[in-house]
Amino acid sequence: MNKYIDRIKTIRLSLLNLVNDLTVEQLNEIPAGFKNNIIWHLGHLTAAQQGVCYARAGLKPFVEEQYLVLYRPGTKPEAFVTGEEIDMIKDLLISSLDQFDLDLSANIFTNYTPWTSRYGVAMDNIQDALEFLLFHEGLHAGHITAMKKLVKN
């Protein structure tokens, strides 16, 4: 496994463990001062990775478009996420990385379109994207950690 994907997977497994004791209602709760909830952040991690890596390389994402629309950057929760949908989001957090690792090994990201993120990070290729994803995962891990403290009270 690629070392960056392995690190991202470690973060995601840690986040899944962190939220394992939360109810469906707690995962859907938007704490005061936030515009999203924990389950949105978990869904967003996969959607962002699909956009940053696959879409920027002109490739079809691993996940369905309807999923990407709900969790892409700039969105917010529009409806209550059911337990079944939560299970799918949790599964995609890991299965999308496993597929990404296979695709990276197959060298399919050769047409990567350079771009600069809203954080000012320039990405010229898939390696740059992988490095950015580590930052992005950490950013959202911080939000999730803070939100858990608020929804558990």
Backbone as a printed PyTorch tensor [residue, N CA C, xyz], in Angstrom:
tensor([[[  0.8440,  -1.1860,   0.0000],
         [  0.0000,   0.0000,   0.0000],
         [  0.8850,   1.2440,   0.0000]],

        [[  0.4750,   2.2370,  -0.7540],
         [  1.1620,   3.5230,  -0.7880],
         [  1.1890,   4.1170,   0.6210]],

        [[  2.3340,   4.6830,   1.0330],
         [  2.4670,   5.1750,   2.4060],
         [  1.4910,   6.3080,   2.7200]],

        [[  1.1530,   7.1390,   1.7430],
         [  0.1990,   8.2170,   1.9920],
         [ -1.2050,   7.6600,   2.1750]],

        [[ -1.5730,   6.7250,   1.3510],
         [ -2.8920,   6.0970,   1.4940],
         [ -2.9600,   5.3520,   2.8220]],

        [[ -1.8830,   4.6980,   3.2010],
         [ -1.8360,   3.9960,   4.4770],
         [ -2.0500,   4.9690,   5.6370]],

        [[ -1.4440,   6.1390,   5.5690],
         [ -1.6170,   7.1500,   6.6220],
         [ -3.0490,   7.6870,   6.6480]],

        [[ -3.6070,   7.9150,   5.4780],
         [ -5.0000,   8.3730,   5.4050],
         [ -5.9220,   7.3060,   5.9760]],

        [[ -5.6600,   6.0500,   5.6450],
         [ -6.4760,   4.9530,   6.1610],
         [ -6.3860,   4.8880,   7.6870]],

        [[ -5.1950,   5.1040,   8.2320],
         [ -5.0240,   5.1130,   9.6840],
         [ -5.8720,   6.2080,  10.3200]],

        [[ -5.8760,   7.3850,   9.7180],
         [ -6.6900,   8.4930,  10.2270],
         [ -8.1690,   8.1230,  10.1720]],

        [[ -8.6020,   7.5790,   9.0500],
         [-10.0140,   7.2400,   8.8870],
         [-10.4500,   6.1390,   9.8560]],

        [[ -9.6120,   5.1400,  10.0510],
         [ -9.9450,   4.0850,  11.0210],
         [-10.0210,   4.6570,  12.4300]],

        [[ -9.1400,   5.5860,  12.7440],
         [ -9.1780,   6.2520,  14.0420],
         [-10.4720,   7.0530,  14.2090]],

        [[-10.8820,   7.7450,  13.1560],
         [-12.1290,   8.5090,  13.2180],
         [-13.3320,   7.5910,  13.3800]],

        [[-13.3380,   6.4780,  12.6640],
         [-14.4410,   5.5230,  12.8130],
         [-14.5070,   5.0050,  14.2460]],

        [[-13.3670,   4.7410,  14.8350],
         [-13.3290,   4.3010,  16.2220],
         [-13.8160,   5.4120,  17.1570]],

        [[-13.4240,   6.6430,  16.8590],
         [-13.8200,   7.7890,  17.6780],
         [-15.3340,   7.9690,  17.7250]],

        [[-16.0070,   7.7630,  16.6080],
         [-17.4490,   8.0260,  16.5430],
         [-18.2960,   6.7610,  16.7210]],

        [[-17.6430,   5.6540,  16.9690],
         [-18.3240,   4.3680,  17.0640],
         [-19.4380,   4.3500,  18.1150]],

        [[-19.2840,   5.1120,  19.1880],
         [-20.2710,   5.0990,  20.2670],
         [-21.3830,   6.1390,  20.0960]],

        [[-21.3710,   6.8750,  18.9990],
         [-22.3940,   7.9070,  18.7800],
         [-23.6490,   7.3180,  18.1440]],

        [[-24.7870,   7.8570,  18.5050],
         [-26.0620,   7.4290,  17.9280],
         [-26.2570,   8.0860,  16.5640]],

        [[-27.2310,   7.6070,  15.8430],
         [-27.5870,   8.2100,  14.5540],
         [-27.9430,   9.6840,  14.7590]],

        [[-28.6630,   9.9610,  15.8190],
         [-29.0580,  11.3410,  16.1140],
         [-27.8470,  12.2130,  16.4070]],

        [[-26.8950,  11.7020,  17.1770],
         [-25.6940,  12.4730,  17.5040],
         [-24.8380,  12.7130,  16.2550]],

        [[-24.7480,  11.7310,  15.3710],
         [-23.9960,  11.9090,  14.1340],
         [-24.6290,  12.9740,  13.2410]],

        [[-25.9470,  13.1430,  13.3380],
         [-26.6850,  14.1110,  12.5290],
         [-26.7950,  15.4910,  13.1820]],

        [[-26.5040,  15.5850,  14.4580],
         [-26.6530,  16.8550,  15.1760],
         [-25.6300,  17.8770,  14.6910]],

        [[-26.0970,  19.0910,  14.4390],
         [-25.1990,  20.1910,  14.0700],
         [-24.9930,  21.0370,  15.3340]],

        [[-23.8200,  20.9410,  15.9370],
         [-23.5720,  21.6930,  17.1720],
         [-23.5670,  23.1990,  16.9230]],

        [[-23.9010,  23.9470,  17.9530],
         [-23.8750,  25.4050,  17.8670],
         [-22.4840,  25.8570,  17.4330]],

        [[-22.4580,  26.7940,  16.4950],
         [-21.1960,  27.3230,  16.0010],
         [-20.6490,  26.5900,  14.7880]],

        [[-21.2840,  25.4960,  14.4020],
         [-20.8550,  24.7120,  13.2340],
         [-21.9430,  24.7520,  12.1700]],

        [[-21.5630,  24.5290,  10.9100],
         [-22.5580,  24.5010,   9.8380],
         [-22.7970,  23.0910,   9.3140]],

        [[-22.0060,  22.1410,   9.8110],
         [-22.1350,  20.7520,   9.3830],
         [-22.1800,  19.8520,  10.6100]],

        [[-22.3660,  18.5680,  10.3710],
         [-22.3830,  17.5960,  11.4570],
         [-21.2930,  16.5510,  11.2330]],

        [[-21.1670,  15.6370,  12.1700],
         [-20.0980,  14.6400,  12.0910],
         [-20.2540,  13.7610,  10.8660]],

        [[-21.4540,  13.3100,  10.5760],
         [-21.6180,  12.4020,   9.4420],
         [-21.3340,  13.1210,   8.1230]],

        [[-21.6440,  14.4190,   8.0450],
         [-21.2870,  15.1630,   6.8330],
         [-19.7600,  15.1550,   6.6620]],

        [[-19.0330,  15.4080,   7.7330],
         [-17.5650,  15.4320,   7.6330],
         [-17.0280,  14.0820,   7.1780]],

        [[-17.5740,  13.0020,   7.7040],
         [-17.1130,  11.6730,   7.2840],
         [-17.4300,  11.4390,   5.8040]],

        [[-18.6110,  11.8250,   5.3690],
         [-18.9630,  11.6940,   3.9510],
         [-18.0980,  12.5830,   3.0720]],

        [[-17.7970,  13.7500,   3.5790],
         [-16.9950,  14.7110,   2.8250],
         [-15.5730,  14.2020,   2.5610]],

        [[-15.0100,  13.4690,   3.4920],
         [-13.6470,  12.9640,   3.3050],
         [-13.5460,  12.1160,   2.0410]],

        [[-14.5140,  11.2390,   1.8440],
         [-14.5090,  10.4080,   0.6380],
         [-14.8070,  11.2420,  -0.5960]],

        [[-15.8140,  12.1130,  -0.5210],
         [-16.1780,  12.9310,  -1.6870],
         [-15.0140,  13.8140,  -2.1210]],

        [[-14.3450,  14.4230,  -1.1620],
         [-13.2100,  15.2980,  -1.4960],
         [-12.0700,  14.5050,  -2.1260]],

        [[-11.7770,  13.3410,  -1.5740],
         [-10.7130,  12.5070,  -2.1270],
         [-11.0360,  12.0980,  -3.5610]],

        [[-12.2900,  11.8010,  -3.8240],
         [-12.6970,  11.4260,  -5.1700],
         [-12.5430,  12.6030,  -6.1360]],

        [[-12.8910,  13.7870,  -5.6790],
         [-12.7620,  14.9730,  -6.5250],
         [-11.3150,  15.3730,  -6.7500]],

        [[-10.5500,  15.4220,  -5.6600],
         [ -9.1550,  15.8500,  -5.7370],
         [ -8.3220,  14.8820,  -6.5760]],

        [[ -8.6300,  13.6150,  -6.4930],
         [ -7.8020,  12.6120,  -7.1870],
         [ -8.3860,  12.1790,  -8.5320]],

        [[ -9.6120,  11.7210,  -8.5450],
         [-10.1840,  11.1760,  -9.7740],
         [-10.6660,  12.2670, -10.7330]],

        [[-11.5140,  13.1460, -10.2520],
         [-12.0790,  14.1700, -11.1400],
         [-10.9770,  15.0480, -11.7350]],

        [[ -9.9900,  15.4260, -10.9210],
         [ -8.8990,  16.2810, -11.4100],
         [ -8.0160,  15.5730, -12.4370]],

        [[ -8.1030,  14.2420, -12.4490],
         [ -7.3430,  13.4710, -13.4380],
         [ -8.2210,  13.0620, -14.6230]],

        [[ -9.4690,  13.5900, -14.6500],
         [-10.3680,  13.2750, -15.7490],
         [-10.9080,  11.8530, -15.7060]],

        [[-10.9280,  11.2610, -14.5090],
         [-11.3830,   9.8880, -14.3450],
         [-12.7410,   9.8320, -13.6420]],

        [[-13.4730,   8.7800, -13.8980],
         [-14.7650,   8.5690, -13.2370],
         [-14.5050,   8.1940, -11.7790]],

        [[-15.1260,   8.8970, -10.8540],
         [-14.9510,   8.5630,  -9.4330],
         [-15.4600,   7.1590,  -9.1150]],

        [[-14.9270,   6.5960,  -8.0490],
         [-15.3100,   5.2770,  -7.5530],
         [-16.7180,   5.3090,  -6.9670]],

        [[-17.1060,   6.4230,  -6.3560],
         [-18.4270,   6.5340,  -5.7330],
         [-19.4100,   7.2050,  -6.6960]],

        [[-20.6990,   6.9930,  -6.4320],
         [-21.7410,   7.5210,  -7.3060],
         [-21.8380,   9.0420,  -7.2140]],

        [[-22.2370,   9.6420,  -8.3190],
         [-22.3560,  11.1010,  -8.4060],
         [-23.2980,  11.6580,  -7.3430]],

        [[-24.3950,  10.9670,  -7.0630],
         [-25.3580,  11.4620,  -6.0750],
         [-24.7190,  11.5960,  -4.6870]],

        [[-23.7600,  10.7580,  -4.3870],
         [-23.0180,  10.8460,  -3.1280],
         [-22.1200,  12.0770,  -3.1360]],

        [[-21.4260,  12.2650,  -4.2440],
         [-20.5120,  13.4020,  -4.3540],
         [-21.2540,  14.7260,  -4.2150]],

        [[-22.4360,  14.8070,  -4.7770],
         [-23.2350,  16.0370,  -4.7200],
         [-23.5760,  16.4100,  -3.2750]],

        [[-23.8440,  15.4130,  -2.4450],
         [-24.2210,  15.6700,  -1.0510],
         [-23.0680,  16.1300,  -0.1700]],

        [[-21.8500,  15.6880,  -0.5030],
         [-20.7240,  15.9000,   0.4100],
         [-19.5540,  16.6660,  -0.1810]],

        [[-19.7140,  17.2260,  -1.3650],
         [-18.5960,  17.9720,  -1.9590],
         [-18.3710,  19.2720,  -1.1920]],

        [[-17.2040,  19.8860,  -1.3860],
         [-16.9070,  21.1450,  -0.6930],
         [-18.0010,  22.1910,  -0.9350]],

        [[-18.3190,  22.9230,   0.1060],
         [-19.3120,  23.9780,   0.0070],
         [-20.7340,  23.5330,   0.3060]],

        [[-20.9490,  22.2290,   0.5050],
         [-22.2850,  21.7470,   0.8240],
         [-22.4830,  21.7070,   2.3330]],

        [[-23.7010,  21.4670,   2.7310],
         [-24.0280,  21.2840,   4.1470],
         [-25.1650,  20.2690,   4.2180]],

        [[-25.3880,  19.7050,   5.3940],
         [-26.4470,  18.7020,   5.5110],
         [-27.8050,  19.2730,   5.1020]],

        [[-28.4860,  18.5580,   4.2250],
         [-29.8080,  18.9840,   3.7590],
         [-30.9160,  18.0900,   4.2870]],

        [[-30.5680,  16.9030,   4.7880],
         [-31.5660,  15.9570,   5.2880],
         [-30.9220,  15.0760,   6.3510]],

        [[-31.7690,  14.4320,   7.1380],
         [-31.3230,  13.4900,   8.1600],
         [-30.7140,  12.2780,   7.4680]],

        [[-29.5470,  11.8550,   7.9130],
         [-28.8630,  10.6970,   7.3350],
         [-29.2420,   9.4630,   8.1600]],

        [[-29.8130,   8.4830,   7.5060],
         [-30.2910,   7.2780,   8.1970],
         [-29.1410,   6.3600,   8.6020]],

        [[-29.4550,   5.4110,   9.4530],
         [-28.4610,   4.4340,   9.8750],
         [-27.8790,   3.6550,   8.7100]],

        [[-28.7210,   3.3010,   7.7500],
         [-28.2520,   2.5750,   6.5690],
         [-27.2770,   3.4290,   5.7520]],

        [[-27.6120,   4.7140,   5.5930],
         [-26.7310,   5.6240,   4.8620],
         [-25.4220,   5.8400,   5.6150]],

        [[-25.5010,   5.8910,   6.9310],
         [-24.2970,   6.0420,   7.7520],
         [-23.3760,   4.8420,   7.5600]],

        [[-23.9550,   3.6460,   7.5470],
         [-23.1490,   2.4450,   7.3150],
         [-22.4450,   2.5090,   5.9600]],

        [[-23.1410,   3.0140,   4.9400],
         [-22.5390,   3.1430,   3.6120],
         [-21.3800,   4.1410,   3.6390]],

        [[-21.5750,   5.2680,   4.3090],
         [-20.5290,   6.2870,   4.4180],
         [-19.2980,   5.7040,   5.1110]],

        [[-19.5190,   4.9840,   6.1910],
         [-18.4030,   4.3750,   6.9180],
         [-17.6770,   3.3500,   6.0450]],

        [[-18.4250,   2.5630,   5.2980],
         [-17.8210,   1.5790,   4.4050],
         [-17.0010,   2.2570,   3.3110]],

        [[-17.5520,   3.3140,   2.7260],
         [-16.8510,   4.0190,   1.6490],
         [-15.5630,   4.6800,   2.1240]],

        [[-15.5040,   5.0670,   3.3770],
         [-14.2700,   5.6630,   3.9040],
         [-13.0720,   4.7410,   3.6850]],

        [[-13.3070,   3.4500,   3.8110],
         [-12.2080,   2.4860,   3.6720],
         [-12.1680,   1.8950,   2.2610]],

        [[-13.3050,   1.4800,   1.7340],
         [-13.3060,   0.8340,   0.4100],
         [-12.8230,   1.7800,  -0.6870]],

        [[-13.1190,   3.0710,  -0.5680],
         [-12.6480,   4.0210,  -1.5780],
         [-11.1280,   4.1480,  -1.5470]],

        [[-10.5330,   4.0310,  -0.3730],
         [ -9.0690,   4.0750,  -0.2700],
         [ -8.4320,   2.8060,  -0.8260]],

        [[ -9.0740,   1.6820,  -0.5830],
         [ -8.5450,   0.4260,  -1.1320],
         [ -8.5440,   0.4770,  -2.6590]],

        [[ -9.6380,   0.9920,  -3.2350],
         [ -9.7050,   1.1210,  -4.6930],
         [ -8.6860,   2.1450,  -5.1950]],

        [[ -8.5490,   3.2220,  -4.4650],
         [ -7.5910,   4.2560,  -4.8270],
         [ -6.1720,   3.6870,  -4.8630]],

        [[ -5.8420,   2.8670,  -3.8870],
         [ -4.5180,   2.2560,  -3.8600],
         [ -4.2970,   1.3740,  -5.0920]],

        [[ -5.3060,   0.5950,  -5.4610],
         [ -5.2090,  -0.2370,  -6.6700],
         [ -5.0310,   0.6290,  -7.9180]],

        [[ -5.8230,   1.6890,  -7.9970],
         [ -5.7510,   2.5720,  -9.1630],
         [ -4.4260,   3.3170,  -9.2350]],

        [[ -3.9140,   3.7080,  -8.0890],
         [ -2.6130,   4.3820,  -8.0490],
         [ -1.5210,   3.4170,  -8.5230]],

        [[ -1.5880,   2.1840,  -8.0720],
         [ -0.6160,   1.1680,  -8.5090],
         [ -0.7100,   0.9070, -10.0070]],

        [[ -1.9160,   1.0480, -10.5570],
         [ -2.1170,   0.8390, -11.9930],
         [ -1.7280,   2.0700, -12.8090]],

        [[ -1.3000,   3.1390, -12.1280],
         [ -0.8200,   4.3620, -12.7860],
         [ -1.8600,   4.9860, -13.7270]],

        [[ -3.1040,   5.0950, -13.2330],
         [ -4.1570,   5.6510, -14.0870],
         [ -4.3020,   7.1730, -13.9600]],

        [[ -3.5510,   7.8070, -13.0730],
         [ -3.6980,   9.2440, -12.8180],
         [ -2.7020,  10.0770, -13.6330]],

        [[ -2.5310,   9.7370, -14.8870],
         [ -1.5140,  10.3820, -15.7160],
         [ -1.9490,  11.7250, -16.3030]],

        [[ -3.2460,  11.9920, -16.3470],
         [ -3.7430,  13.2510, -16.9260],
         [ -4.1840,  14.2330, -15.8490]],

        [[ -3.4350,  14.3320, -14.7780],
         [ -3.8210,  15.1840, -13.6570],
         [ -3.7590,  16.6530, -14.0640]],

        [[ -4.8580,  17.3700, -13.8470],
         [ -4.9400,  18.7940, -14.1760],
         [ -4.4640,  19.6310, -12.9840]],

        [[ -3.4080,  20.4000, -13.1280],
         [ -2.9120,  21.2240, -12.0230],
         [ -3.9860,  22.2200, -11.5420]],

        [[ -3.9920,  22.4760, -10.2480],
         [ -4.9350,  23.4180,  -9.6520],
         [ -4.4140,  23.8490,  -8.2930]],

        [[ -5.0400,  24.8550,  -7.7200],
         [ -4.6840,  25.3430,  -6.3970],
         [ -5.9140,  25.2860,  -5.5100]],

        [[ -5.7740,  24.6870,  -4.3470],
         [ -6.9010,  24.5570,  -3.4150],
         [ -7.2540,  25.9090,  -2.8030]],

        [[ -8.3840,  25.9560,  -2.1360],
         [ -8.7970,  27.1870,  -1.4560],
         [ -7.8530,  27.5680,  -0.3180]],

        [[ -6.9920,  26.6330,   0.0670],
         [ -5.9980,  26.8810,   1.1110],
         [ -4.6720,  27.3600,   0.5400]],

        [[ -4.6310,  27.5550,  -0.7870],
         [ -3.4240,  28.0400,  -1.4400],
         [ -2.4100,  26.9530,  -1.7660]],

        [[ -2.8150,  25.6930,  -1.6740],
         [ -1.9120,  24.5730,  -1.9540],
         [ -1.9940,  24.2270,  -3.4350]],

        [[ -0.8730,  24.3680,  -4.1340],
         [ -0.8210,  24.0340,  -5.5560],
         [ -0.5660,  22.5410,  -5.7240]],

        [[ -1.3240,  21.9310,  -6.6080],
         [ -1.1670,  20.5020,  -6.8950],
         [ -0.9680,  20.3260,  -8.3900]],

        [[  0.1680,  19.7670,  -8.7520],
         [  0.5050,  19.5630, -10.1580],
         [  0.3360,  18.1230, -10.6120]],

        [[  0.2240,  17.2050,  -9.6470],
         [  0.1410,  15.7860,  -9.9920],
         [ -0.5050,  15.0170,  -8.8420]],

        [[ -0.6830,  13.7180,  -9.0410],
         [ -1.3630,  12.9000,  -8.0380],
         [ -0.5700,  12.8150,  -6.7440]],

        [[  0.7470,  12.8880,  -6.8070],
         [  1.5480,  12.8720,  -5.5780],
         [  1.2680,  14.1130,  -4.7350]],

        [[  1.1830,  15.2560,  -5.3730],
         [  0.8220,  16.4860,  -4.6500],
         [ -0.5610,  16.3440,  -4.0220]],

        [[ -1.4870,  15.7290,  -4.7540],
         [ -2.8470,  15.5320,  -4.2510],
         [ -2.8390,  14.6450,  -3.0080]],

        [[ -2.0620,  13.5930,  -3.0410],
         [ -1.9570,  12.7010,  -1.8770],
         [ -1.4400,  13.4460,  -0.6550]],

        [[ -0.4420,  14.2520,  -0.8500],
         [  0.1090,  15.0240,   0.2580],
         [ -0.9270,  16.0190,   0.7990]],

        [[ -1.6870,  16.6410,  -0.0940],
         [ -2.7440,  17.5570,   0.3300],
         [ -3.8140,  16.8180,   1.1260]],

        [[ -4.1560,  15.6070,   0.6940],
         [ -5.1990,  14.8530,   1.3840],
         [ -4.8570,  14.6090,   2.8490]],

        [[ -3.5860,  14.4200,   3.1600],
         [ -3.2030,  14.2480,   4.5650],
         [ -3.5720,  15.4890,   5.3840]],

        [[ -3.2780,  16.6580,   4.8560],
         [ -3.6640,  17.9100,   5.5130],
         [ -5.1870,  17.9750,   5.6620]],

        [[ -5.8970,  17.6830,   4.5850],
         [ -7.3530,  17.7610,   4.5530],
         [ -7.9870,  16.8030,   5.5660]],

        [[ -7.4740,  15.5910,   5.6430],
         [ -7.9840,  14.6110,   6.6050],
         [ -7.7950,  15.1320,   8.0330]],

        [[ -6.6270,  15.6980,   8.3050],
         [ -6.3590,  16.2360,   9.6360],
         [ -7.2670,  17.3910,   9.9940]],

        [[ -7.5250,  18.2470,   9.0300],
         [ -8.4310,  19.3760,   9.2470],
         [ -9.8120,  18.8950,   9.6890]],

        [[-10.3480,  17.9340,   8.9580],
         [-11.6890,  17.4310,   9.2810],
         [-11.6890,  16.5440,  10.5220]],

        [[-10.5760,  15.8760,  10.7960],
         [-10.4750,  15.1050,  12.0380],
         [-10.6010,  16.0470,  13.2410]],

        [[-10.0220,  17.2220,  13.1340],
         [-10.1500,  18.2090,  14.2000],
         [-11.5850,  18.6590,  14.4040]],

        [[-12.2920,  18.9000,  13.3120],
         [-13.7100,  19.2750,  13.4130],
         [-14.5250,  18.1630,  14.0670]],

        [[-14.2970,  16.9440,  13.6260],
         [-15.0480,  15.7990,  14.1590],
         [-14.7700,  15.6220,  15.6510]],

        [[-13.5290,  15.7580,  16.0460],
         [-13.1580,  15.6160,  17.4500],
         [-13.8370,  16.6850,  18.2990]],

        [[-13.8390,  17.9170,  17.8350],
         [-14.4950,  19.0030,  18.5690],
         [-16.0030,  18.7840,  18.6340]],

        [[-16.5860,  18.3580,  17.5310],
         [-18.0370,  18.1400,  17.5050],
         [-18.4600,  17.0220,  18.4320]],

        [[-17.6630,  15.9690,  18.5080],
         [-18.0300,  14.8400,  19.3810],
         [-18.1810,  15.3180,  20.8150]],

        [[-17.2850,  16.1680,  21.2610],
         [-17.3740,  16.6800,  22.6400],
         [-18.6780,  17.4230,  22.8600]],

        [[-19.1810,  18.1020,  21.8380],
         [-20.4170,  18.8730,  21.9730],
         [-21.6740,  18.0230,  21.8850]],

        [[-21.6720,  17.0060,  21.0500],
         [-22.8860,  16.1840,  20.8940],
         [-23.0170,  15.1260,  21.9840]],

        [[-21.9380,  14.8410,  22.7030],
         [-21.9830,  13.8510,  23.7890],
         [-22.5430,  14.4280,  25.0790]],

        [[-22.6620,  15.7370,  25.1770],
         [-23.1680,  16.3640,  26.4270],
         [-24.6660,  16.2820,  26.5290]]])
